[in-house]
Amino acid sequence: MQDPPPQLRLAIVSGRRRHGKSFLLETLTEAAGGLYLTAIREEGRVPTLRRFNEAIARHVGVPAHALRLEGWEEVLTTALNVVDRAAGAPLVIIDELPHLLRHSPEIPGLLQLLYDRSQSGKAPGGRIVLCGSAMSVMNELLSGTRPLRGRAVLDLRLPAFDHRTARDHWQIADPETALLVDACLGGAPGYRPLAPGAAPQTTEEFDDWVQRTLLDPGRALYSRVEAEFLLREDPRITHRTLYYDLLAAVAQGTSTPTRIGALLERQRSAVAAPLEVLESTGYLRKEQDLLKTRNPVITVADPVIRFNQLITLPLVDMIEHDRARQAWQESRPTFHSKILGSHFEELARRWTRAFAPDETTLRTGVVGSTDVPDPAAKTKHEVDVLALAPGERPRTAHARIALIGEAKATIQPRGPHDVARLEHIRGLLAAQGHHTADATLALYSLHGFHPGLQRAAAHRTDLLLIDLAALYGCGPVLGGR
């Protein structure tokens, strides 16, 4: 809005469903006095044009039937002319653009035409924001030879809240309870209004909360229904049975296309394209080893889909016959072993990227994970959190390593043997040629540390102890001094 040139400017805003895009854009429109237009999935071309006509007429203050714009070029041009002449900002927002493209694929080409004409003063100026939840559609707007490539001044992908902001949003005082909720829903702010009653404040209240939200078929937050909504956002997901099978395989720990195909008795080539679709939508994530060139590990990125695949669907018959409490009791071991542990590891990596530089003396570059072979023991060690030094590129020889960390959500406090393991891994990495002399060792623990280890950390500059309070910013990081 502060860009002074009068010519037309375009912006793209995208993000997964429930991330708050429409809320932010509607608030912006109201504050700036712009024009907000939104598409409806079930609406065809003619009723959409009619409704947009009415919205433009209301904005200019004339009767709804006063405008009879019959094509998208007329609608877009008139919308820009109207906001240019109105008292508010020259702003037009088109929300849920992918729904329009189902029946009007010519819109990006018309926007290109208006943009190019506006640069030479032959079309109105103003600002147009295009928004949508179908990530694959929005990502392709500016790709390759698409009409809008090179014409958008902003491509904003709205992420979920981080775990600290999500805790504040849910108003949960207890960090452990906040972690449990985050493991189920992530940081999508749109879930808070859908959850009945107060947010859980203790781990005991969390059990009841799960049963009356994610495991209640009568609620909007029922994970089976929400997962179906999410998958329907992408127009390429048509044969949902295959996609559910892929998500289930990945959620269970199958992490490469070849193994996923074998589990589903399909060729690797048959699952490669659907896996790419799920990755482009943000429902799956490919994680590259930071030190070695190998196949990336595929994981479920969306917490709601992960919960649905691992908890709800295996016991859906029990849940939908009013036995949610029993289903949850039977699912709790799965929740702790397959959801909470991996979520805690991701939270540890997130803290290392976003918060460690401000809350410790640590300076890091790329953060991820790796496997370190141990030839003498004929095994390998999984490193949950690995940070390269600033400026280091992944998968290069003789990398400078800033941090080697282990994240554990088990009930036992971490002790000296955990530090000894990290020291051993540091030695193995040094033997491989990596620079580890300045590497910090980090233990991330859901249930704290032995007192002796805390005392030792107070006297070591190469050891950090990060408990859940520290991860959530309500407690100190121990060590590193």
Sequence and secondary structure as in RCSB ss.txt:
>XXXX:A:sequence
MQDPPPQLRLAIVSGRRRHGKSFLLETLTEAAGGLYLTAIREEGRVPTLRRFNEAIARHVGVPAHALRLEGWEEV
LTTALNVVDRAAGAPLVIIDELPHLLRHSPEIPGLLQLLYDRSQSGKAPGGRIVLCGSAMSVMNELLSGTRPLRG
RAVLDLRLPAFDHRTARDHWQIADPETALLVDACLGGAPGYRPLAPGAAPQTTEEFDDWVQRTLLDPGRALYSRV
EAEFLLREDPRITHRTLYYDLLAAVAQGTSTPTRIGALLERQRSAVAAPLEVLESTGYLRKEQDLLKTRNPVITV
ADPVIRFNQLITLPLVDMIEHDRARQAWQESRPTFHSKILGSHFEELARRWTRAFAPDETTLRTGVVGSTDVPDP
AAKTKHEVDVLALAPGERPRTAHARIALIGEAKATIQPRGPHDVARLEHIRGLLAAQGHHTADATLALYSLHGFH
PGLQRAAAHRTDLLLIDLAALYGCGPVLGGR
>XXXX:A:secstr
      S EEEEEE  TTSSHHHHHHHHHHHHT EEEE  TT  HHHHHHHHHHHHHHHHTS GGG    SHHHH
HHHHHHHHHHSSS SEEEEESHHHHHHH TTHHHHHHHHHHHHHTTSS   EEEEEES HHHHHHTTSTT TTTT
TEEEEEE     HHHHHHHHT   HHHHHHHHHHHTT GGGGGGS SS   SHHHHHHHHHHTTT TTSTT HHH
HHHHHHHTSTT   HHHHHHHHHHHHTT  SHHHHHHHTT  HHHHHHHHHHHHHTTSEEEE  SSS S  EEEE
  HHHHHIIIIIGGGHHHHTTT HHHHHHHHHHHIIIIIIHHHHHHHHHHHHHHTHHHHSS   S EEEEEEEEG
GGTEEEEEEEEEE TT  TT TT BEEEEEEEE SSS B HHHHHHHHHHHHHHHHTT B TT EEEEEETT B 
HHHHHHHTT SSEEEEEHHHHTTSS  EE  
